[in-house]
């Protein structure tokens, strides 16, 4: 008897959706995954089984979890990135100089990816981690990137991902965002005033080479330490200097 199967591309998309679902749920059983898909239990089971056998999921009792194999893939991709190779040491130095969190972000598929994160001697615990994805409008680094992409690309990103709030201070109005992006272009750096994490402020600068923004660098700290002259002058100066050094080194890498 001939059994009709999904076309390969559709099947691959389903497998990726299964991985994303298991990841979002922090681990899930077969029945829990089935609830999220309009597919037969047997089909979902086959995807889970295949992904587990391939090493992309692991099964603990009845719960499936995302494998650290993705760390291997992402780590290799990052290590091979010339941008990361050039920026790594400067981000470490920025964390050392400020005593706070120093971060490096790139944009992929319209979202911000934390490529690198270094804790300084005074840094607090934050929810960010290397590989974490965020909407660009919610962070200083993301807004720094949005300010330097083309208008067409910015329109496409906002059309696809929207301007959803994360905190009560997240910028969700398009006109307000455009005004802020213009201000960022004028002064050269962006700020995040508790727009993604309450109680935390951030200063970020874009990294631009050959008239193309390739990422952004930032410093994050509690607002109790990120205020006054430190927030308005000292940290912006250090972040801008770091971005400039990375840009110059990229030109000669």
Buried (B, 14 or more C-beta within 10 A) or exposed (E): EEEEEEEEEEBEEBBEBBBEBBBEBEBBBBEBBBEBBEBEEEBBBBBBBBBBEEEBBBBEEEBBBBBEEBEEEBEEEBEEBEBBBBBBEBBBBBBEBBBBBBBBBBBEEBBBBBBBBBBBEEBBEBEBEBBBEBBBBBBBBBBBBBBBBEEEBBEEBBEEBEBEBBBEBBBBEEEEBBEBBEBBEEEBBBBBBBBBBEEBBBBBBBBBBEEEBBBBBBBBBBBEBBEEEBBEEBBBEBBBBBBBBBBEBBEEE
